[in-house]
Amino acid sequence: MTGVIGVLGPGGVGGALAVRLALAGHQVVCVGRAETARAIARDGLMLELAGEVLHARPEVVERLEQPVSLLLVTLKATGLEDGLQRVDPAAVAQGVIVPLLNGIEHVGIIRAALGSRVAAASIARIEAYRVSTVHVVQPGLNPIVAAASADVDAATLERALAPLREAGVELRLGRSEAEVLWEKAARLAVLAPVTALTQLPIGELRVDPDWRPLLEAALTESCAVATAAGVPMRSDAQWSIIDSMPHTLSTSAARDVAAGRPNEIDAITGGVVRAGARLGVPCPVLAGLLERCRTR
């Protein structure tokens, strides 16, 4: 048994991981707003995982003050500033903080708020969403978490992440924080705004005669920015990944836009556009998609 595992933001991804970790025998404490905390304290969490219904009753608090060995930050970018105020930095002083947010700009924000025990990370092959505060659906495969850290050594990071493997998550240690972040960000910067604007799944966009060329141009830009940031990336290799995605797959940004909720497109696509500006890499197609999303 490891130490306590904190989950800051028990929404779709966070709720799914909290249930899986709790059922794997780990002590899990969820950190959420008052309404969320009351609901989880009353009803626990339910996860529909590939047709199976799983129940867990993790601890839940509005502010994390007890020490944790691992803190998973599974907030949306729009809730990051508020969420970080719910964590006492002393609670993570001996643990490892693993943010599973989209985008490339959040790691520095988390370090500034909670200290230098942070790993850059990303989560893939997961499409988890909340039906209600305590009901999460994850219809697909077991997720993959990639992580790397400039703060802690690889052995420490691997030990901290071991509970995720026990909960059915595939783990991959990256060579650098930049590599881990850009590997997902380069694709998502393209897919998030387009799925949000069209409300079409990735399978339909791949074959659409109007959207496919725009997707290709935007992906070329995002790969150029990644390369300038020190992570060499080829657009044809990224297209191979997109072509292998399930036909019906969409993005959380598209679901948020459809539901009228705050979305992460500025954090995802805007982050790449801002990086391009800093690095001298023009991104007119990505910038145009970002502006269309902002206008809409």
Phi, psi and omega in degrees: 000131177274186175286191181289141178249123177264145175234104179270105183100070182279061177270228182295294181295313181297319179295318179298315180291323179299316179296312183297319179293318180297318180287342174277000174100011182264150176279116185242135174235121178272144180238116184211174177295168187305313182297317179296315181298318179297317183294316180291322177298325182281314191247350188072197178238141177241133179237122170269108185244104179052043176092347178263139181259121182243143180235142175213156178235075177290160170294158179212137179222160174274335178220131182273118177236339179281145181296141177233151176274336180215130173242114174270121178261105186241032176283163164281155181302328182292341180251009187294313184300314179295318183296321182296334177289349180269007181236124172285122180307331179295334181291337182245012185296332179247004180256192177236133181260123183238099179278130179250047180267158172277152177106185184231001188254352190279336185298316178296323178296318180292319177300317182297327183273322191241354178104178189264063172228044190248145170243139168285138183208161173216156177236134183229171179056043176218135176228080183252138181213155181271134169272325174211183181302328185244008185234114182243142177243130174230097188280343193256211187281173175292139185285166175241130174245124174251141184209152173204154183216138171270353184265320183237153182286165186299321181295317178296318179296318181295320178296318181296324183274350184308322178302329178295320178298319179295338179267011175094012180265134175279130183251141175222126176268123180275168180279335181204160177298318181299317180300314181299316183289315185287333181303324177265321186297325182298321178282315187292331177300334178270312187289324184298307182292324183288317177294326179292318182290320186266334189058031177254148176288164184298325180299321179287323180293328181298331185249002181287127185293339178268317185279329182302311179298324179292320177299316180298317180295318180293322180292324176300318178296312184295325177292326177294321177293316178302317180297317178295333179278002177100009179239089182305128186216133179255135183293328181293325177293322178291325176295325177300322178292315180298319181294337180271354181289149178304144184303322187271000185294140175233203179229158177295329178297319179296319179294321180295317179297316180298326182271358181075021179268159172304141184238169186258015187298324177295318179294324185277293183283319178300323178299320179289319178298318179293323176296319178300319179296319180293324187265000179076030179248110181296140179226061185295325181289313178298317179297323178294319177296318179298317180293323178296321178292319179296318181295318182291000000 
